[in-house]
């Protein structure tokens, strides 16, 4: 179960830091696609025991930043973001998600 915290100065609409989902506006907790995206990140964080998730996330971002020379491209190509964006509209995805599903996106 996610714990929502509204933080108006958040630089993005939402951010998952297990067990919290920080949201920029209170109404965002009713956005099923946004919440599903963040819950996918929660699952990713749990399966990697939280801290390693952030290490891999950061290293993947840095690698992508060097590769693409663009913050947006670097962010969109983080393996965890690729999975979350690809599956965010499938509200049943987490019911059938395979463990370490993010890592199948390493080659794409």
Helices and strands as residue ranges (DSSP letters): E 3-6, E 14-17, E 20-23, G 26-30, H 32-47, H 51-68, H 71-76, H 79-87, H 93-96, G 101-105
